[in-house]
């Protein structure tokens, strides 16, 4: 992966890590399914008026919307509402990287190199340390909802990879538009008409998750998936809990510990190792046969 794309992937992880704290704020002001619908409505409109078509067949848009859009975020926010804290959620959701790599092998025919396996193993050792430090932290049902969200994220990664949209931003706008109305209908059916009161914090949380995390974040994610194997891009999401737990500690007071710092170091080093290629050692210099013959001729002339 090129250096600028590497930095882009790390920056995206920071945006998504902070996103868990923002969503926790949003859930204090909106019901979870309605919050998902708001997220996609704001992301889609009015941007939909200024972009062309999605640039890919509609079946690809629908597949990505059902998995990466509606399904993932519905389960994720329901899990958080059911008791999963922001820091632990940012950790558990990262099992999507495993789901993505496994599905990429069977559905896309991608190869997993030994370097990627080693890097992901180191990174998941860090995740295991965090899990030990945090404990379960919430109800089993909430945990399973977040794992289900991770599975749908992995399926969405494969859907985006198969779609190969020529313009990832335009594709994300259409994905949001297709996701918004079903989520709004589901929210009204399950949660009823919400009793809303305007608040600055709630409004800013919607703008962040819609414009920065959804449009900007998944636009960058799609851009990377267009250019690199899904099994190469997916491990960078393992950096999300590093930023997620740091943000949660800073803004919500979730405790930190030396074990978490060691875990973050393992995750960072593992992802960087998996996502970069080793530099090839320069080939040793050996003069060409023609050059050797010329040098020998010069020595003969001197004699």
C-alpha positions, -999 to +999 in steps of 0.1 A: +000+000+000+013+034-009+023+058+019-004+083+013-030+055+012-015+041+044-020+074+061-055+077+047-064+043+062-050+053+096-068+086+095-101+068+086-096+046+117-093+077+138-125+091+124-144+059+130-129+054+164-142+088+176-175+079+159-184+055+187-183+083+213-204+105+190-229+077+186-231+072+223-241+109+225-266+105+197-283+076+215-290+099+244-312+120+221-327+096+195-341+060+194-315+037+177-333+028+145-345+064+140-309+076+146-297+052+118-324+066+095-314+102+103-278+093+096-286+081+061-311+108+053-286+136+061-259+117+042-281+113+011-298+146+008-292+171-007-260+154-021-283+131-042-293+161-062-258+169-074-245+134-083-253+112-112-264+076-110-245+051-088-224+039-117-229+002-108-259-022-113-287-017-088-283-052-074-248-041-062-263-010-045-290-030-029-266-056-016-243-030-001-272-011+014-287-042+030-254-052+046-231-022+050-259+002+055-292-009+071-281-042+087-248-032+102-259+000+118-292-013+130-275-041+149-247-019+161-268+008+176-293-017+191-263-034+207-251-001+221-285+008+234-288-026+250-257-019+271-225-022+251-202+008+260-184+027+233-149+014+240-159-022+241-181-018+210-152-004+190-133-035+199-159-062+192-169-048+159-134-054+145-140-091+141-154-079+108-118-081+096-117-118+101-151-122+084-139-101+055-107-121+050-124-155+052-152-144+028-126-128+004-108-161+001-140-181-007-160-155-027-133-135-044-105-160-047-080-137-029-048-152-015-037-146+021+001-141+024+021-153+054+029-116+062-008-107+064-016-137+086+013-128+109+003-091+111-034-100+118-023-125+145-003-099+163-031-074+160-057-098+173-033-106+202-037-070+211-075-072+208-074-102+231-055-082+257-081-055+256-109-080+259-092-094+290-087-059+305-123-048+297-141-080+306-175-087+290-188-053+300-224-058+289-252-083+284-247-113+262-275-102+238-259-068+233-226-085+226-242-108+200-259-079+183-225-062+178-209-094+165-238-097+140-231-061+129-195-071+123-206-100+102-227-077+081-199-052+078-177-080+064-204-090+039-207-053+029-169-052+023-173-080-002-203-064-018-184-032-024-154-051-037-176-069-062-194-037-072-161-019-078-178+015-081-160+041-103-168+069-079-169+057-042-184+090-030-213+089-054-218+052-046-220+060-009-246+087-015-268+062-033-262+036-006-273+061+020-304+070+000-314+034-005-308+027+032-327+057+046-363+050+037-364+013+048-347+023+081-372+051+086-401+028+080-386+002+103-381+028+130-418+040+128-430+004+129-409-007+158-402+025+178-433+046+169-432+083+162-403+097+182-407+126+207-380+149+195-365+180+211-338+200+194-304+199+210-270+211+198-253+178+209-278+156+192-277+177+160-239+177+159-238+139+164-261+134+134-239+157+112-207+139+123-220+104+117-237+113+084-212+136+067-178+127+082-182+091+092-206+078+066-200+099+034-164+107+041-154+075+059-171+050+036-161+070+006-125+065+016-131+029+025-146+022-009-117+041-025-092+018-008-112-014-016-111-004-053-074-003-053-063-031-029-074-066-019-101-067+007-078-089+028-052-061+028-076-032+035-097-049+062-070-052+089-067-014+091-101-013+108-083-030+137-069+004+145-104+017+152-105+004+188-072+021+196-087+055+187-122+044+200-109+036+235-087+066+236-116+089+227-139+071+252-113+075+280-108+112+271-145+122+266-165+098+286-141+088+314-138+051+304-107+038+324-073+031+308-046+008+319-010-002+310-024-034+295-045-013+271-015+006+260+004-026+253-026-039+234-028-007+213+009-011+204+003-047+193-027-037+172-008-008+156+023-028+148+003-058+136-018-037+112+012-018+098+031-051+093+001-067+075-006-037+054+029-029+041+052-049+018+088-056+028+114-036+009+134-057-014+171-056-008+190-041-037+206-067-060+244-070-055+264-053-082+280-075-107+296-061-138+282-073-171+303-097-192+308-069-218+321-046-191+345-073-178+358-079-213+364-042-218+383-039-185+405-069-194+412-054-228+424-022-212+447-041-189+461-060-218+468-027-237+486-013-206+509-044-206 
